[in-house]
Amino acid sequence: MDAAQQIDAMERALTRLGIVLLEEELPDEAHIDGGLCKVGGALVVYVSPTAPPWRRSEVLLNALRRLPHREVWLPPEIRRLLENDDFCDNPVRLIPSGSEEER
């Protein structure tokens, strides 16, 4: 499973949980690439359209961790990342790329 497939699986899981996904540039002073929040009673995950894939994955994983993700199907490798407490310490290993040079 490549990075795009993993991101797609997490986005589908969030959607099945009733979460609205929005790609929207956040203000520079926010110093974040996105996150889970409540807007008008609805849970929303904002993700910056310019965020690199590893950061997008981090935002999606953080959102899933805060939700009842055990109720939806996720690939085993995503489940392992959700259970790993230190996944943010090394973002490059979040979603392995195809070549060793990029790691």
C-alpha positions as CSV (number, residue, x, y, z in Angstrom):
1,M,0.0,0.0,0.0
2,D,1.6,3.3,-1.1
3,A,1.2,6.7,0.6
4,A,-1.8,7.8,-1.6
5,Q,-3.6,4.6,-0.8
6,Q,-3.0,5.0,2.9
7,I,-4.2,8.6,2.9
8,D,-7.2,7.6,0.9
9,A,-8.0,4.8,3.4
10,M,-7.8,7.2,6.3
11,E,-10.0,9.8,4.5
12,R,-12.6,7.2,3.7
13,A,-12.7,6.1,7.4
14,L,-13.1,9.6,8.6
15,T,-15.9,10.1,6.1
16,R,-17.7,6.9,7.3
17,L,-17.4,8.3,10.8
18,G,-19.4,11.4,9.6
19,I,-16.4,13.7,9.6
20,V,-16.3,16.5,7.0
21,L,-12.9,16.8,5.3
22,L,-11.9,20.2,4.1
23,E,-8.8,21.2,2.2
24,E,-8.3,24.8,3.1
25,E,-5.3,26.9,3.7
26,L,-5.1,27.9,7.3
27,P,-3.6,31.3,8.4
28,D,0.2,31.4,8.7
29,E,-0.1,32.5,12.3
30,A,-1.8,29.2,13.1
31,H,1.4,27.4,12.4
32,I,-0.4,24.1,11.7
33,D,-1.3,22.1,8.6
34,G,-4.7,21.1,9.9
35,G,-6.6,19.2,12.5
36,L,-9.9,18.1,13.9
37,C,-12.3,20.7,15.3
38,K,-16.0,21.3,15.7
39,V,-17.7,23.9,13.5
40,G,-21.3,24.7,13.9
41,G,-22.0,21.4,15.6
42,A,-20.2,19.3,13.0
43,L,-16.8,17.6,13.3
44,V,-14.4,18.8,10.6
45,V,-10.9,17.9,9.7
46,Y,-9.0,20.7,8.0
47,V,-6.0,19.8,6.0
48,S,-3.8,22.3,4.2
49,P,-3.7,21.6,0.4
50,T,0.0,22.4,0.5
51,A,0.9,20.0,3.3
52,P,3.3,17.3,2.3
53,P,2.0,13.8,2.3
54,W,3.7,12.8,5.6
55,R,2.1,15.8,7.3
56,R,-1.3,15.1,5.8
57,S,-1.0,11.6,7.2
58,E,-0.1,12.9,10.6
59,V,-3.2,15.2,10.6
60,L,-5.5,12.4,9.5
61,L,-4.0,9.9,12.1
62,N,-4.3,12.4,14.9
63,A,-8.0,12.9,14.0
64,L,-8.7,9.2,13.8
65,R,-7.0,8.7,17.2
66,R,-9.5,11.1,18.8
67,L,-12.5,9.3,17.3
68,P,-14.1,5.9,17.7
69,H,-12.0,4.5,14.8
70,R,-12.5,0.9,16.0
71,E,-16.0,1.0,14.5
72,V,-14.7,1.3,10.9
73,W,-12.5,-0.8,8.8
74,L,-8.9,0.3,8.4
75,P,-6.0,-1.6,6.8
76,P,-3.8,-3.3,9.4
77,E,-0.8,-1.0,8.8
78,I,-3.0,2.0,9.6
79,R,-4.3,0.3,12.8
80,R,-0.6,-0.3,13.8
81,L,0.2,3.4,13.3
82,L,-2.9,4.4,15.4
83,E,-1.8,2.2,18.2
84,N,1.8,3.5,18.1
85,D,2.3,6.3,20.7
86,D,5.4,7.7,19.1
87,F,4.4,7.9,15.4
88,C,5.0,11.7,15.3
89,D,8.6,11.4,16.4
90,N,9.7,10.3,13.0
91,P,7.3,11.4,10.2
92,V,9.4,9.9,7.4
93,R,8.5,6.4,8.7
94,L,4.8,7.2,8.8
95,I,4.3,6.2,5.2
96,P,7.2,4.5,3.6
97,S,8.1,5.7,0.1
98,G,9.1,3.4,-2.8
99,S,12.8,4.1,-2.6
100,E,15.3,4.1,0.3
101,E,16.8,7.4,-0.9
102,E,13.6,9.3,-0.1
103,R,13.5,8.0,3.5
